[in-house]
Amino acid sequence: MNNIIKTCLLVCLVWISNAQSIFAELTVNNTTEIIKRLKEQAIEPNKIYFQYDFNNFINKDDSYPQKNLFSSLTALESKPDMHSLAIQNISEITLNENYQYSDVLERDRNIIEILYPTDLFQLLDDGVYFYIFNEHNQLIKKDTFAEVFELPCYVRVEKKNGMVVSIQKRPLRSITHYTYDYWANNNIKRAILEMYDNHHQVIYFDEVFFDEAGRRVKGAEKNINTGNTVIYSYIRQDGIERIEEYFDAKGIKTNHVTYYEKSHLPENKRLNEKGEIIEITQQRPADIFDFQKDLDESVPYNTLIMDIEKSDGTLTRALFKRVFESDMTIWDLEAINRAKFLGIKPKQVYYHKLPFPAFLDERYKNFPHQMPLTLIEAENQTPQTEYSELIKVEISDNYQYKKIIKEKWQQSPISLPVEQFKSLENGLSFFVMDESGKLSELSSVEQAVELPRYIRIEKVMGKIVSILQKTYIQRLITEFEYNGNEQIGSKLFTFNRDVMPDLIIETTYEKGNYVPLSQIIKNGEHTTIRTFMRHKDDDMFGIIEKFSNQGVKTNHIEISQNGAVKNQYLGADGKVLNITDSFDDENNQGSYDDLLFYSDDFEMVRLSSF
């Protein structure tokens, strides 16, 4: 048996050795092919080229450019992938004598669609044009992309078929400079990363050293603006992977952090000014530099109004969620200016485009960002779907939604003799059918949407192309209360044909916090059936209480900050009958059990139930 084991081990070792040799051979061959290709393209060491989407690296195999290099910026600005990602990433590349990266200057830009008057561009031919603002905030046209490539921001205008289809601002989000040194075996010896501001001043510095085998040995990071520093060393012995030491601007050590080879959790020793340990946690210290924060936009580019509807959703979601971490005054002003640009006014009542933008993911606060519609335009938005929505809004004095009325309609094609519609004009007509099947034409769409059911007929070029019966299902009305521009309360009223019981949800908020402070759900008889109250202490997140439709409390549920649940079942006398660690109550289910509800997402629960 021992001989069999030894033979198996020997075979495994030979296989591993052969596999490593094959992999090394493939790597060498791949490197050789890359260098051969670069030489065939007349790429030379120590000359500047350009590349899309550079990625920093620590592996020798990635130190050779596998993406195309370009000798000039001509046509690099319009890569289609950049528009889908809403990021432009173009780097200046220099290779060493061995055709490895030696110097890289990377510029990342946000691609932001903006609302801007098109009159200035009417005489332009079809194509792409570049502009900058001069000292008098006037747009000045530039002839080539190369003239704006290094600037903090520029404006891009595109025309197709005589129409302006896109106006964008492209501000720099980051400028990063990489330099690399190598050992004789072509492994990385040292890598330096510097981040610049718009004035090309260093704001962050990171230096890493490697041994000849390509393993990281030590390094240091520094936030130039704050003076905070991190120095780290890789130990790789006695179970310790690396040690990090944090220093403030005065050079005083604030943290000694140890990372272990067999644990994802560090040992973080917080120190006072004397170097004494004041706390030991398993949380790593916060980064000394905010890598998510984009470079500041200069005037007047920072006053240009984002076209939220046309800008990429990945970008808008990231921006909306980050603005709540900073001063919202600028964002509020932009949102108000956006509404004004679209012709929206306080106290205005109008119909809304579909789909209604979701809070934070697709819209900023309760500010509108879409053109108002007339009723006939709104009713005609989704004639081919099984269900349609009709949304009516009222604008508050602060340019946010004061009231939102959402109606859900079911749409069903029906067959009717078309001869009776020969006299109809092209366009949309509306009818009502009585119990005997007799049709009566309605005078307007306004009259139709007031009915529980109506028939919608569309005629195009003298031919009936669609006959739909539309049936009212439910209505949701949300009313908002503000203190200045901050939402402090809302009431949601639900009215249904026969889907679910009517409800009222009353919500309160703290200024600047969009997690509800409290929620009360009442049934159609205005009896409280659910409540939520958020706590502010370290251990408790909030308390949910459930009541029967008669107002008798049935559950008291405590939710900790880490998500643990303590669900107390109560008798009619209020005494605790049972305690579980589950929020769900199989004996008392309701589609409104999933408190708490954020802003406008309750309608999703209602419609999914339907």
C-alpha positions, 0 to 999 in steps of 0.5 A: 500500500505504501508503494502505491501511495508513493507512486501516486505522489510521484505521478502528481508531482511530475504532473504539477511540474509539467503543468508549471513548465507548460504554463511558463512556456505559454507565458513566455510564448504569449509575451514573445507574441505580444512583443512581435505584434508590437514591433510589427505595428512599429511600436517603439520603446520610450515613445508616447502612445495612447490606450483605452481602459488601462488597468493597474497591475502587479503581475509581470504577465500584465506588464505587456500591453495586450490592448491596441496602442494608438499613435495619435488621439484621432478618433479615440474620443468616440469609442462606443463602449465609453457611452454605455459605461458613461466613462471615458478612459484614455491613457498616455503610454510609454514602454521600456526597452523590453516593451513593458509599461514604464510610464502611464498617465491615465485620465478618466472622465464622466460622460454626462448628458446635459440640458442646454439650448440648441440654437447655437448648434443649428447651423452645424453639419452632422458630426461631433464637435468640441467646445470649451468656455472662455473667461466670459463663460461663452462657448468656444469651438475647438477643431480637434479632440487633441485640443481638449484632451488634457483640459479639466472639462469640455462640452461635446455636441453631436448632430445626426440627420440635422438634429442635435442628438446629444450635448454632453459635458465630460469632466475629469473624474480622476488623473492617475500617474503610474511608473514602474521599475523592473528586476532583471527577470522582468518582474516588477521591482517598484510601482508608484501611483500618484493621483493629481487634481485639475491643476496637476498637483499631487493629492495622493501617493502610493509606492509599493516594493516587490522582491525578485519573485514578484511578491509585495514586500513593503509600501506606503500611502499618503494623502497629500491634502490631509497629511495622513500616511500608511506604512505597511510591510509583508511579514509572511511568517508566524501566521502574520501576512502583513502589518500596517501602521497609520500616522496622522498629519503630525506623524503620530501613530494612530493605528497598528493593524495586523493581518493574519494569513488564515483570517479575513479579520484584522487586529486593529490596535487604536493608539493615543498620542502616547502610543498606548492602546486604547481599543482593539477591534477587528475593523480595518481603519478607514481609507486615508483617501476617498477614491470614490470622490470625483475631481471638482468641476470648474465654473461654469461646467459645474452649473450645467444641468444634467439631463437625468433621463438621457444620462447613464443609470449607473452614473446617476445612481452613484451620484444620487447616493453620494450627494447625501454624504455632501452638501446638497445645496448645489444639487438642490439648485441644479434640480430646481434649474432643471425643472425650470428648464423643462418649463415646470412651475410651482403649483403646476398640475400635469401628467407624468412620463412612464416609467415613474423614476424610482427614488435615489436610483433614478431621481434626486429627492422628489424633484422632477426631471422629465417634460410634462405631458398632457392627458392625451399624451400620457394615456397613449404612452403604453398602448401595447402592454397588458397594464398601463399607468396614468400618473398625475402630479402636483408641484410644490413651491420648492419644485418637488412633488407635492402630490402624486396620483398613480392609477393602474389600468388593465388593457385588453384587445377586443373585437368589434365590427369596424364598419361603425367607426368609418366616420371617425377622424384619424387619431384616438377616440373613446367610447363607453359600452353599456350592459347591452353592448351598445357603444356611446362615444365620449367627448374627450379623454378626460371624460373616459378616464373618469369611468371605471371602464372605457374603450379606446380606438386608434385610427391611422390613415383611415384604418382602425389599428387598435381597439382596447378595453381599459379597466381601472384597477387601483389608485395610489395617492401620495402627499408629501410634506417638506421643511424647505427642501427636505422631506419630513413626512408623507401620506400614501392612500391606496384605493382598489377595485377588488384587489386588496383592502384600502390602506393609509401609510403615514411616514415621518423623516429626519432632516437629511435622513431618508430612512423613515423615522416612523411609519404607521399603516392604517386600514380602510377604517383608519384603524392602525394595523402596523407601526414602525419606530426607528431607534437611535441607540447602538444596539436597536435599529427599530421596533415593529408592532402589529395589530389586528384589523380591530386594533388589538396588538398581536406582535411586538418585534424588536430588530437589532442593528445586526438584523437579529429579530425578537418577535413577541406574540401577544395575547388579547390581554397584552401578555407575551404568549411566545417569542421567536427569532423570525419576522414572518408570521404564517398565521397573520400574513399581509403584503404590507408586513415588510416594513419599513417601506421606502418612499415610493416602493410600496406600490411594487408590493401592491402590484406584485400581489395583483 
